[in-house]
Amino acid sequence: MAMAELPEGDKLNLGCGPVHAAGWINIDGSNRAYLASRLNQIDCLLVKFGLIPPTEFCKSTKYHNLFKRLPYPDNSVACIYAGELWEHFEYEDASNLTKECYRILRPKGVLRVRVPDSPAFWERYLHLYREEMSKPRNERKAKPLIEHTQMFFNDICTRKKYLGSMGHTHKWNFDEVQLVEMFEMSGFIHVERMQFRESRIPDVDRVEVSGFLIVEGVKQ
C-alpha cells in the first residue's frame, strides 16, 4: 500500500480510553472522562478514598458526548483514530459517527477504526461446539462452551459497575462486511481491512495498542 501524505490539521484519538498519545487530541465521551477532565479535584478525592480506581483520564483529556455533533468545522481534521469505540454504539449511532468523521476530515484525511472481530469470537465458539458434538454423548462436556459464552457476557456485552467502567456496554457486533460498507456508505474511498499498525497514518503506533478488526478509509 502506497503511503500518501496526510493533510494538515489536528489528529484525533477518538474514544481514547486509557491511551493518551503525544501529538494527538485525546477525546473521550465516558462519564469517567468527564469527571477526571472537568471535575479533576473531585476525581482525585474519590481515588484517594478508594471509591474509584486511578485513571489515565486527566485535565488534558477532551470530554465530548460522542452521540452529538463533533466540535470541529467541516474539512478541518487530518486523521481520526478510534480504538474499541464503534462497538459501544448501536448500528445507526455508529453510522452517524462515521458520517461525522467524514464531515470534519480534510480531503485525503484518514479514518481508522479498530473493533473486536466478532466472527473470530463466534468461530471459536463453533469450534468448541463441534469438538464436543464429535464425541459420544456420555463424553461431552459443556464447560468449555459455558466458559466461552460467559466471557461474552462478563467481558464484552455487559453493563459494568457504574464506578468502575462508568456504565459502558458493548451494543453491537461488527465484522469486516458491516464496517467496510459503513465506511463506503459514509463517502470514504480506498476502504480496506488493515493489519496491526499498518496504516496511512505515520505515527499510528502511538495510539494503536492491539489488533482485532481494523478498517481504514480516506475522504475524497
C-alpha positions, -999 to 999 in steps of 0.1 A, spaced: 0 0 0 15 33 -11 16 59 18 0 92 10 9 123 29 -17 134 54 -33 168 50 -25 194 77 -48 195 107 -54 180 141 -51 143 148 -80 130 169 -77 99 192 -115 94 195 -127 74 224 -92 74 237 -98 54 269 -65 48 287 -44 57 256 -33 93 258 -9 99 229 15 128 225 8 148 194 -29 137 193 -61 153 207 -73 126 231 -111 127 233 -135 105 253 -172 105 260 -173 84 291 -185 96 325 -151 90 339 -135 112 313 -160 140 323 -152 135 360 -114 135 355 -112 163 330 -138 187 342 -141 179 379 -105 168 385 -102 176 422 -133 155 429 -120 127 409 -87 128 428 -105 128 461 -126 97 451 -94 79 441 -77 89 473 -105 74 494 -106 43 474 -141 48 460 -129 46 423 -97 32 408 -70 55 394 -74 66 357 -53 79 328 -80 105 322 -69 139 334 -73 176 328 -58 174 293 -84 148 282 -110 165 260 -145 153 270 -173 152 244 -206 134 242 -199 113 211 -236 109 203 -236 146 194 -221 166 165 -183 166 168 -170 200 178 -149 207 147 -157 226 115 -161 208 81 -128 198 64 -106 207 94 -90 174 107 -61 154 93 -69 120 107 -91 102 132 -82 70 151 -109 52 172 -98 21 191 -126 -1 205 -152 26 203 -176 18 175 -189 -13 193 -202 9 221 -228 23 198 -259 7 182 -256 4 144 -273 37 135 -254 57 160 -221 42 148 -231 51 113 -239 86 123 -205 89 140 -188 76 108 -205 103 88 -195 130 114 -159 119 110 -162 122 72 -176 157 76 -147 170 97 -119 153 79 -100 173 52 -99 158 17 -73 129 18 -78 127 56 -80 92 71 -104 75 95 -91 43 111 -114 22 134 -105 -8 154 -132 -31 169 -134 -66 183 -136 -91 155 -170 -108 161 -165 -137 136 -133 -147 153 -151 -149 187 -180 -170 173 -158 -192 151 -141 -202 184 -175 -210 199 -184 -231 169 -151 -249 171 -157 -258 207 -193 -269 199 -183 -291 170 -155 -306 191 -179 -316 218 -205 -328 193 -180 -351 177 -177 -371 210 -201 -398 222 -229 -382 241 -217 -395 275 -182 -379 270 -194 -344 261 -186 -316 285 -205 -283 285 -178 -265 305 -157 -251 276 -189 -238 259 -202 -223 291 -168 -206 298 -167 -191 262 -203 -179 264 -197 -165 298 -168 -145 285 -192 -127 261 -215 -116 289 -187 -109 315 -162 -90 293 -180 -80 261 -217 -73 261 -224 -65 298 -231 -34 319 -202 -29 342 -203 -13 376 -210 24 374 -180 34 395 -158 10 376 -161 15 338 -187 42 344 -216 23 329 -203 14 294 -216 -15 274 -209 -31 240 -240 -26 219 -230 -41 185 -210 -69 170 -190 -57 140 -175 -77 112 -155 -67 81 -186 -67 58 -205 -43 80 -177 -20 88 -164 -16 53 -199 -10 40 -205 16 67 -173 35 57 -182 34 20 -218 45 26 -205 75 45 -184 85 15 -150 71 22 -128 56 -6 -99 32 -5 -116 14 24 -95 -16 34 -91 -40 63 -56 -33 77 -31 -52 98 -19 -40 132 -1 -7 129 -1 -9 90 -16 25 82 -16 56 61 -12 74 94 26 76 101 25 76 139 -4 52 144 18 32 168 12 59 194 -25 52 196 -29 16 184 -21 -9 212 -36 -42 198 -50 -58 167 -86 -71 163 -106 -60 132 -91 -27 118 -107 -8 89 -93 24 73 -107 47 47 -98 80 30 -120 111 25 -123 120 -12 
